């Protein structure tokens, strides 16, 4: 267990196992990495405290009930740095995930709304955010697999 701010090899193995199964017990993780349950719990607590683990989530299959519309929005900003622009909308509840990118697009957002009309209103709201220069949207039709 290193204290210099970077996960060591054992930490990385624990993180990989948790990515695969966030519900894995400390005992099971300990067996995978040859540590006691207590040592694994201490490592996980440190990884959480440092921000290497930011949360645990159930990844559920999207229901094909027509109740939601998901889209990928490609955003280009007219100002630098990008972080202040992103901060203006990152907390919106419709934003499922948000990524800064390199290349001609500055950010990609995956959004979820209750209908196409709500998606249209969300796009209008985003268009009004200071710093967003242009946006392209693509509605997600189907999910073909997800890795945790």
N, C-alpha and C positions, 0 to 999 in steps of 0.2 A: 504494500500500500504506500504509494508515493504521496508526499504532501506538497509537491511543487505545482499543483494545479492541473496536472495532466494525468489521465487514467493510465495505470500500468497495464501489463498484459493480462493479469487476472481480472482487473476491473473491466477491461474490454471484453473478456469472455463472459463475465456476468452481464454486461450490457447487451451483448449479442443474444444471450439466452433470454433475457427479459424482452428483447424485441420480438423474439419468436413466441414467447409465452409470458405475458406480463403477470399472470397469476401463479407463476412457478413459486413454490415455497422456498424459504431460505435453506431448508434441509436439502431439498432437491438440487438447488443451485450449489450448495456446498459439496455435494457428491460430484457434481460436474467439474468443479474447480479445485477439489481436494482441500477444502477448508471446512471448519466447523460452522454450524448454523449461526453462532454468535459472531464469528468473524465476517460472515457474509452479511449479516444484518448491519454490522458496523460499516462495512464498505458501502452498502446501499444507502445508509443514512448519510455518509459523507458525499456520495455521488449526488444525492438529492439536494443536500445543503449547498454544494458547489454549483448546482444548476446543470449537471450532466444529465440527470434524470429530471425532466420537467413535469412529468405526470404519467398516469396510467390510463389506458382507454380500452374500451371494448370496440373492436372493429366489426361492425355489423353490415350484413348485406343490404344494399339499398332495395327497398320494396318497390316493385313495379306496379304501384297502385295509382299512378298518375297524380299523387298528392304533392309531389315536389318536382321542381325543375332545377337541374344542376347545369352549370355552365363554367367554362374556362374563359377568363378574361385576360387578355394580353394588354398590358398597360405601358405606355411610353410617357415619360415625364418631361416637362419643359424646364426643369430646374435641377440643380445639384446642390448639395447631396440629396440622395433619394430618400433617406430615412425620415426627414421631416414630412415629406409628401405622404409616405406610407403611414406615418403616425396619425394622419388626419382621417383615415378610414379603417385601419387595421382592426379596431375594436368593434366594428359593425357586426351585428349578430348573423347576417347573411353570409359573411366571409367564413368559409370552412377551413381554408388554408391559404397562405400567402407566402410567396417566394420572391426574393430579389434575384435578378438574373443578369448574366453578362451577355452582351450582344446588342442587337437593335431594339430588343424589348427590355424595359427596365424592371418589370415585375409581372408575375403571373398570379392570378387569384382564382381559386375554385370557390364558387358561390352556390348557395342553395336557397331557393325561394319556393313559395307555395304555388306559384302559377307563372305562366309566361307573362301575364300582365305585371305581376310583382317583379319579375326579372327586368322588364322594360323600365319600371320605375326605379329599380336599383341602378341600372345603367345610367338613367337620367341623373340620379343623385351623384353618382361617381363622376359623371361628366362635368358637374359643377364644382368638384373639389379643386381648389387652387393647386396648380402644379401638374395636373394630369393633362397632357397634350393630346393624346389620342388613345383609342381603345378599340380592340377587336374582340368579338365574343364568339364562342362556339358552344352550342348546347350539347351536353353529354347525352348520348342516346342509350348506351349500355355500358356496363362494367364487365370487363373480361378477366378480372383477377386483381387482387391487391396483396401486397406484401407488407407486413408490419415492420 
